């Protein structure tokens, strides 16, 4: 591997349906720069395998036996290094998607999204971007905005958390609220994507949010983003 080449994105797939795992594995196997390093039939096994294989991204089904995907999010994010968790779900499961995002998931995909959406989602998650299936994103975000939750950083403490940010961090947070990717933010501000990642990390730390989605909600609630 030369200095200009990037290591492949390591993916762990967790779904109790063997056919789903097989189909996703086939799609990702033919995608350049992506390796499926492990598969799990339930959330508990997903955590065990993630601890052993250190994936960059975990594709996690919400509904599984033994330990469902929602219960697996926290132990996955507690790993060091923590993977990016993307939920696999079905249309109409908005309530569980909202719960997953509030637990710190990087985003979600519908199981009937196309192969290119899946590949793009894995790459986006690995790059630190949010992954939101376009078919139901508006519904999910609207539900989260209508139903305040402490993990969405709503309430009177929101403005105080914004006050901790530098002017540049506020700019970046505003763009997170607009749904921009790290690359889009970098292009708009004329800075590197590594610098954007540093700013995003600082924003999450200072505001007490655990994902870009929660940070974006904070931007909306405090008026930084429309």
N, C-alpha and C positions, 0 to 999 in steps of 0.2 A: 504494500500500500504506500503510495507516494504521499508527500506532505499535503498535496492539494485534494486528495481523496478523503471522503468522510467515511467513518465506520458505518456499517448498516444499522438501521433502526431495529432494535430487538423488541419483539412483540410476544406477549403472553396472551393466549386466548382462553377465556373461561366461559363455557356454555354447557348446559347439561344435555343438549341435543347433539349427538355425534354427527348428524348430517349437516347441521349448522357449522360446527367446527371444521368439518371436511371442506365445505364450500368456501368458507373464509380463508382457510389455509391455502386452497388452490389459487384463489385470487391473489393473495399476498405473495405466494411463491413466485409468481411471474412478474412481480413488481420490482423494479430495480432498487437496490439499497434497502430492502426490508427482509428481515429474517424472523420466522416464527420459531422461537426457542423453546416453547413449552405450551402444553394444553392442559386444561383442568375441567373436570365435570361439575365442580361446585366451588363456592367461594372460599371455603376453608382450604381446599387443595390449592386454589389460586394463590392464596397468601403464602403457603409453604413453598410453592414453586417459584414465586416471585423473590422470596428471600434467598433461594438457591441460585437462580439464574439472572437476577438483576436486570429485568427488562426495562426498556425505556418507556414502553406503552403497554398498558393492560386493557384489552378489550373485554369488558365484563358484562355478562348477561345479568339483568335485574332479577329475574325469577329463576331460582335454582334450589335444589334440595340441600339438606345438611346446613348450608350457610348461604343465604342469598347474596346477590350482588350488593345490596344496600349495606348489609352488615359487614361486608368485606372491604368497603372503601376506607374506613378509618385505619385498620391494621395495615392495609397496603400503603397508605400515605405516611404511616409511621416508620416505614422501612427507610434505611439509609444506604444508598440514595433512594428516594421515593420515586416510583414510576408515575407517569401521567395516566390517569384512569379515564377511559371513555366507555360509557354505558351503551350496551346494545339493548334495544327495546322495540316494542311494537306500537303501532299507531294507536292513540287513545290512552296511553299509559302516562298521561301528563303528571298526575299526582306523584308517582314514583320518580319520574324524571326530576321534578322540582326537589324532592327529598334528596336525590343523588347530588344535584348541583349544590344544595345547601351543605352537604357533607364534604364538599370539596372536589367532586368529579370535574374533570376538565371539559366535559361536554357529553354529547350523546349522539348516537346514530340509530336510525330506524333499520330494522332487519331487512326491509325491502328496498333500502337505498341501493343504488347501482354500484358495480365494482369500482368505478373511478371515484365515486364519493368515499368509498371505504379506504382506498389507497391514499387519497388526498387527506382524509381525516387522520390517518396514522402519521403521515408526514407533518401535518399541521400540529398535532399534539406533541410530537417529538421536538418540534421547533418552539414549543411553549405557547402556541396559540390556542384559543378556545375552539372547540369543535361542536357545532350546533347544526343538527339536521335541518335543512331549510324548510322542510314540509310543515314542521310544527314549532319552529323557534318562536314565532310571534305569540302563539298561544301560551307557551311555557313562560316566556318572559313576562307577559301580561299577568299571568297567574301569580308570579313571584312578586310583581310590583303591587298587586291588589292585596296580597296577604303578607304583611310585614312579618319578619322573623329576625331574631337577634343576629343570626348568622348572615343575614343580608345587610347588616350594619345600618338598619333603619333607626329612626328614633332620634332623640335629642343629641346623642353622642356623635352623630354623623358629621356635623359641621366641625366639631372638635377634632375628629380624625383627619378631616381634610386639611385643617390648619397645620398639621404636622408636616405636610408635604412642601417641597420646594416648588418654585414656579414651574420648572421643567417637569417635575413629577405630576403637577396638576395638568399640564398639557398632555402628557402621556395618558393620564387617567381619563381625560376628556375623550381622547381617541379610542381608548378601550370601550368607553360607553357608546361610541359610534360603531363599534364592532370591527375596528381595523385590526389587521394582523401585525405581527412584529415587523415584517418586511414593509407593509404599508406605512407604519409609523416611522420607520427608519427613512423611507423615501421622502415622506412629508417633512420631516425635521432635518434631513440632510446629515444623519448620523448612522453609525453601524448598528446592525441587528444585535450585536453583543451588548452595546450600550443600552439599547432598548430593553433587553432582558434584565440588565442591571437595574434600570429604572422600575420595571414591573415588579421585580423582587422587592425593591425598597417600598413600593406602594403597598404591596400585600403585607409587608412587615409592619409598616407604620399605621396602616388602617385596620389591622387585625383581620383582614380577609384571607381566605385560603385558596381562592381561585380567581381567574380573570373574570369569570361570570359574576361572582360576588362583587368584585371591584367595579364592574360595569354597572351593576345595580346601584352601587353607592354613588357613582357618577350621575345617574339619573335622579336619585332621590335628593341629591344636594344641588341639582340644577346645573351641574357642569356639562351634562349632555342632555339633549332634548328628549 
